[in-house]
């Protein structure tokens, strides 16, 4: 090293003389030609303090070597510090090796240099060497060591240094104490940190700030604010870090009014424009849903840092103000601030919420340009955009290409398939997720339970419920809500109520799921009782609540109660009725035969009546055989949806019931002309995880002989019990005997016969049907439930029917 420096000394001599003259003018007592070790130390110290060009210090070092001056330990440590401050660690290390004498300052200086350069192991080597060589261990050694342990994620070893601190009596030192507080804070040992804080004799601002931050970082929010107030009582003015800690505590406690007081303190101390304080304030106002105040605060902040931009964009996206999130992103792109993975993730979230596929593709391209496509957070957000925009196959391709997947990755693709109605694919992905040893979260469980509900797949739903119990996710409100929905839609309404009753905390979704579940099962009084209970809680009814309530009234024919609740919506809860509410009321009036009132209500709808309304009234007309009004309703539906097969079928059935076979033929010719095909009637039953499908007159099942035998036996038993076939239920122009034979091959009866021969007697039989159950099947299945002493549950396109002991839960009103 010395040879290299001397080699360059000749060319640097003129520069050195110029520098020495400059120093001579500033320090008249120094001599240009004869400088001692102390003088060189002062010159080196001045170079460090002034932040001069590193070459200036090297020139001076050359002059020292050329003049042959021997520097003492004090000057050599300053020279070592010069190289450390200049980030010339290689030269610093060589100088250290050539030093004849070293002391504590030597080792600490070099250790701090390596630590700043993130060469933590090298830094720790010099600290440990200091201990081994028996040098003085002062407070600077301990603060350096403790900061080093924190940087190396070895803060849990700070107790070893703490023991040494106590032995040497440094525990009362403010610098050492604060370093210990920081280390214990990282470990989560808050009580020990407080003991350390209390042992500090002369607490300074840094000590108070460290303890306030320690409490805040470890979620001891009340203690943090108490200490913050105590600090101010003692006369200490909070700094930006103290205020940031206090604001974080306010955020954790959701004490937004207190947070505003701390904001006032920040204004008084002029720290409101500090980056850390500004970010904490943005978080505070955003979480308190005062997003406009957060925006005003953001506008007053400096715009040269990415964090406020990203934070504000994220809060807009999370607050369903996605348009503003996108506007802010476009505005940011006009500045020199470069977006990062968090920025893109938030912007993509906004695109997904608004289903902006083209913009999502553009941002996807931007992500590729920035090289952030491999970031898992950004990739998850891109997948979400494509999934919510209906491009699930692109999402799946991105999913398969991802080398590193986390739980959010799996959840995104599973939720995507569930939202698009592909429950089977979602369930398959869930199975693969478990095979990859990826732990499901509450989002995963709630999503796959929704898939089970949509498929009416009870067996997988029961298995998933067992998994949630093992992982305690069944206590999560979101998962419990999905369990209620799954059990209700799979025909197990009692299990749904059991889950509801066991919930520690219920939200609006919990009440709505249970009320709508009861309504769907025709247990209307329980639904209305539950609604009364809800009104005595903190959960307020919303639009969906009243859909469940009005459906319950419609399903039971409770006209007075339905009208009362319909009027109460806007009067008591300021909820404007939507099309679902009007549909419920039209069905309620129509089912009771009050067609005039139903038409009057349709005329009062403040917007264009939808297909749902006219279908509801058409269904009532079919039941009451009101052919004229039914034809009008069908005409309205077909004007909006010309190829609606259900309406053509209902119209045809209505004409057939009235014996107008010419009109039936006309409807069928019209269907052929439009190429409209009637949806085939299907019923299916699940047995040991396998779903068995049956159509009208189906003979394809392997157990068809046993099924036919069971049907014959049921026919005989029910006739003995008083069954008389309702030939009017067969809307075909055929002989009466053919009509009776046709009734016994309806898909739900075939499915029921299969269930009786293959499912254990203790199990209830659950059948799903894609059309409305006919009146004759409803009558005969009531008798069958009495004859075989089994509970039979049938879910048709409208609702559930629970048959038991010869009675149906609907009370024969459906």
GIVEN-V748280 format. One record per backbone hydrogen bond with DSSP energy under -0.5 kcal/mol. NH is the residue of the N-H (numbers start at 0). CO is the residue of the C=O. Records with the same first field share a line. If there is no record, write none. Layout:
NH->CO / CO
//
This chain:
4->0
5->1
6->2
7->3
8->5
9->5
11->7
12->8 / 9
15->11
16->12
17->13
18->14
19->15
20->16
21->17
22->18
23->19
24->20
25->21
26->22
29->26
39->35
40->36
41->37
42->38
43->39
44->40
45->41
46->42
47->43
48->44
49->45
50->46 / 47
51->46
55->52
56->52
57->53
58->54
59->55
60->56
61->57
62->58
63->59
64->60
65->61
66->62
67->63
68->63
70->68
75->71
76->72
77->73
78->74
79->75
80->76
81->77
82->78
83->79
84->80
85->81
86->83
87->82
88->86
91->87
92->88
93->89
94->90
95->91
96->92
97->93
98->94 / 95
106->102
107->103
108->104
109->105
110->106
111->107
112->108
113->109
114->110
115->111
116->112
117->114
118->113
119->117
122->118
123->119
124->120
125->121
126->122
127->123
128->124
129->125
130->126
131->127
132->128
133->130
134->129
137->135
140->137
141->137
142->138
143->139
144->140
145->141
146->142
147->143
148->144
149->145
150->146
151->147
152->149
153->148
156->153
157->154
159->156
160->156
161->157
162->158
163->159
164->160
165->161
166->162
167->163
168->164 / 165
169->164
170->164
172->169
176->172
177->173
178->174
179->175
180->176
181->177
182->178
183->179
184->180
185->181
186->182
187->183
188->183
189->187
192->188
193->189
194->190
195->191
196->192
197->193
198->194
199->195 / 196
200->171
201->171
202->200
207->203
208->204
209->205
210->206
211->207
212->208
213->209
214->210
215->211
216->212
217->213
218->215
219->214
220->218
223->219
224->220
225->221
226->222
227->223
228->224
229->225
230->226
231->227
232->228
233->229
234->231
235->230
237->235
242->238
243->239
244->240
245->241
246->242
247->243
248->244
249->245
250->246
251->247
252->248
253->249 / 250
254->249
255->253
258->254
259->255
260->256
261->257
262->258
263->259
264->260
265->261
266->262
267->263
268->264
269->266
270->265
271->265
273->270
277->273
278->274
279->275
280->276
281->277
282->278
283->279
284->280
285->281
286->282
287->283
288->285
289->284
290->288
293->289
294->290
295->291
296->292
297->293
298->294
299->295 / 296
300->296 / 297
308->304
309->305
310->306
311->307
312->308
313->309
314->310
315->311
316->312
317->313
318->314 / 315
319->316
320->315
324->320
325->321
326->322
327->323
328->324
329->325
330->326
331->327
332->328
333->329 / 330
334->331
343->339
344->340
345->341
346->342
347->343
348->344
349->345
350->346
351->347
352->348
353->349
354->350 / 351
355->350
356->354
359->355
360->356
361->357
362->358
363->359
364->360
365->361
366->362
367->363
368->364
369->365
370->366 / 367
371->366
374->371
378->374
379->375
380->376
381->377
382->378
383->379
384->380
385->381
386->382
387->383
388->384
389->386
390->385
391->389
393->390
394->390
395->391
396->392
397->393
398->394
399->395
400->396
401->397 / 398
404->402
409->405
410->406
411->407
412->408
413->409
414->410
415->411
416->412
417->413
418->414
419->415
420->417
421->416
422->420
425->421
426->422
427->423
428->424
429->425
430->426
431->427
432->428
433->429
434->430
435->431
436->433
437->432
438->436
444->440
445->441
446->442
447->443
448->444
449->445
450->446
451->447
452->448
453->449
454->450
455->451 / 452
456->451
457->455
460->456
461->457
462->458
463->459
464->460
465->461
466->462
467->463
468->464
469->465
470->466
471->468
472->467
473->467
474->471
475->472
479->475
480->476
481->477
482->478
483->479
484->480
485->481
486->482
487->483
488->484
489->485
490->487
491->486
492->490
495->491
496->492
497->493
498->494
499->495
500->496
501->497
502->498 / 499
510->506
511->507
512->508
513->509
514->510
515->511
516->512
517->513
518->514
519->515
520->516
521->518
522->517
523->521
526->522
527->523
528->524
529->525
530->526
531->527
532->528
533->529
534->530
535->532
536->533
545->541
546->542
547->543
548->544
549->545
550->546
551->547
552->548
553->549
554->550
555->551
556->552 / 553
557->552
558->556
561->557
562->558
563->559
564->560
565->561
566->562
567->563
568->564
569->565
570->566
571->567
572->567 / 568
573->569
574->568
575->573
580->577
581->577
582->578
583->579
584->580
585->581
586->582
587->583
588->584
589->585
590->586
591->587
592->589
593->588
594->592
597->593
598->594
599->595
600->596
601->597
602->598
603->599 / 600
604->600 / 601
613->609
614->610
615->611
616->612
617->613
618->614
619->615
620->616
621->617
622->618
623->619
624->620 / 621
625->620
626->624
629->625
630->626
631->627
632->628
633->629
634->630
635->631
636->632
637->633
638->634
639->635 / 636
640->636
643->640
644->642
647->643
648->644
649->645
650->646
651->647
652->648
653->649
654->650
655->651
656->652
657->653
658->655
659->654
660->658
663->659
664->660
665->661
666->662
667->663
668->664
669->665
670->666
671->667
672->668
673->669
674->670
675->670
676->674
682->693
683->767
684->691
685->765
686->689
689->686
691->684
692->690
693->682
695->680
696->744
697->694
703->700
706->702
707->703
708->704
709->705
710->706
711->707
712->708
713->709
714->710
715->711
716->712
717->713
718->714
719->715
720->716
721->718
722->717
726->724
728->725
729->726
730->728
731->729
733->731
738->734
739->735
740->736
741->737
742->738
743->739
744->741
745->742
748->745
749->745
750->746
751->747
752->748
753->749
754->750
755->751
756->752
757->753
758->754
762->759
764->790
765->763
766->764 / 792
767->683
768->794
769->681
777->773
778->774
779->775
780->776
781->777
782->778
783->779
784->780
785->781
786->782
787->783
788->784
789->784
791->802
792->764
793->791 / 800
794->766
795->793 / 798
796->770
799->519
800->793
802->791 / 800
803->806
804->784
805->781
806->803
808->801
810->807
812->809
813->811
//
